[in-house]
């Protein structure tokens, strides 16, 4: 969690932690925060997207699933800026009616390595970013070519069927979805890697800076 908080602070924001025990706070979020970041973690309950669990699926407590789905839907409904990271992009996709690959090594032919825990910033594969996307604009300063961008990776699940209103804006070379964004939202991006781990180098700071800029715009709209 420390890298998430540090990344927000480096981009000029003030982080506030909210967990699943505060489910009752979800309706008030648009009045109390200016943006939301959904963080990484364990697997969602596959029943939430109409599947039986794979043998390697490791679910988190149901309270976290319900809390984060409610937060994602609230952000997408209200236009509150949303940056969804690792598990977060999966929550975002399921919130929009999409499904997940439950185990990449089992389900993706010739899958690239998507788990490397040697160091938080180890990059086992690259991604290609769709030009002209919001994600492309966020990464343009640090990765202007948008192709073969090295990313860290610690996940065995990923977006499968893309949810309504979302489009894929980055993939790994094996076809695994690495980013989605909501087409009619000012700022709603989900990425499968962990940009927060690069807080010291600033390699993906553009994502957090763009989120904070969207938060400022949200605050102006709400106050105006």
N, C-alpha and C positions, 0 to 999 in steps of 0.2 A: 504493500500500500504506500510505502514511503516514496517510491518513484512517481506514482500518480500525483501525490500531493506536491512533490517538488516540481513536477512538470507544469502543473497549474500555476504555481507560484512564479516559476521562471517566465511563464507567458504573461504574467501580470495579474493573475486572478487570486482570489481568496477561497481556498477549498473548504467545504463543509461536508463532513461524512454523515450519510444517512443510511441506515441498514433496515433489514426486513422487519425488525421489531417495531418500526414506525410506519406500518402500513396505513394507519389512519391519516398520516401526513401527506399522502400522495396527492389528494385533491388540492392541497394548499401549495404545492411546489411552485406553480407558476407565479405565485405572489411572494415566494420566499427565496428562490434561487433564480439565477439568470441563465443557467445552462446545466446540463446533466451529463455525467460520464458514467457509463455502465462498465464495470471492470471485469477482469478475467475470473475464472473459477472452474468448478466442476461441471458435469454434464446436466442438461435439462432432462426432465422426465419425458421420455419419448411419447407417452400417452398424450401429451400436450399438442403433438403434431401427428397423431393418429398411427403411431407405430408401437410395436412391442419392443422391449429393451434388448439390445445386442448384449452378448455375453460380457463385453468389455466396457459397457456403459456404466459409469460411476456417478450416480445421481446425487445432487445436493439436497438439503431439506426442502420440502415442498413450499415452505414459507418464502424462501428466496425466489423460487420460480414465480410464484404468484405476485410477489412484490415487484420484481423487475419487469415482468410483463405489464403490470399496471402502470409502472413508470414510463416504459417505452411507449405504450399506447397514449398516455397522457401527453407526452412530448410531441408525438406525431399529430395528435388532434389539435393541440393548442399552438403548435409552431415553436415550442420551446427548444432551443438548440440542444442537440444530442450527439455525443461522440461515444460510440459503442466499441469496446475493445475486447478482442478474443471471445470469451463466452458472451460478451455484450452484443457482438454482431449476430450471434446465433439467437439470442433473445429477441433482438430487433427483427430478425427474419421470421421467427415463429409468431411474434406479435402481429405480423402482417399476413399470417396465414401460410407461411412457407414451411419447409421441412428441412431436416438435417441429415447429412452423412454421419452415421453413428460411429463408424470406425474406418478412417481413411485407408490404413494398410489392408483391411479386409475388402473394402468396397470400391477402391479406385485402382484400376489397372496401371501398373508401372508408376506407382505413386512416388513422388519425391519424398525425401525425409522431412517430416513436419514436426518432429520432436528433437530438439537439441538442448540439453540442460547443462552443457559444459560450463557456459557462462551466460548471464542474462542477455548479453548482446551477441551471442553466437548466431551467425546467419547461415543456415543450412541450404537455403534456396533463394531464388530471385522471383520477383513478380513483374508483370507488365501492366502498366496503368493506362486506362482509356484516356486519350487526349481530349481536352475540352471538358472533362468532368470536374466537379467540385474538388474531388480528391486530387486531381492533377494540379489544380491551382494551389492547393494546400502544400503540395510537395515540390512546386516548381523551383523554389530557391535552392533547396538542398539536392534535388534530383531532377534537373531540367530535361534530361532525355526521356524520362518516364519509362524507360525500358530497362529490363534486367536490374531492377532495384533490389539490392540485398535486404532481406528481412530476417529478424529472429523468429523463432517458431517453437511453440510448446503446446500443440493441440493435436488431438486425434479425431476431432469432429470438425464439421464445416457446413456451410450453407449447401443445400442440395437443390430443391425446388425453390425458386426465388419468390418471396412473398409479394402480394399485390402492392403496386406503387413503388417498388424498389427496382433498381437496375444494378447490374454487376459493373464495377468500375476498375477491378483489378483481379487478375488470376495468376496462380503459379503456373509454371510451364507444364505441369501434369494436368492442368485443367481445373484444379481445386480453386474455388472462389476465395479470394483474399480481401475483397472489399465490396460493399454495396452502399448505395445512397438513395434517399427518398426523393423522388423526382419533383414533387410539388411542395417541398419543405425548404425554408431558407437555409437550414444547416442541420442535416441529419445524415451522418456518415458512420458506417461500421467497418472496422478493419480487423483482420484475423490475427495479425501479429501484435507485438507489444511495443508501441512507440515510446511509452513512458520510460522504458529501460535505457533509452538513449538521452536521458536528461542532461548528462554531463557534456556530451558531444554536441547536443542540439540537432542531431541528424534528422529528427522528425518533429522538431519544435513547431514547424509550420502548421501541423494539425492542431496543436493546442492554441497557438496564436490565432488561427482562424476561428476556432471555437469561442475564444474570448472576444474576438471582434463581433461574432454573431450574438454573443451574450450582451454586449454593449448595445447593439441594434435592438435586441429584444427589450432591453431596459428602457430605451428611448420610446419604443412603440407603446409600452405599457404605461409610461409616465405621461405620454403626450395625448 
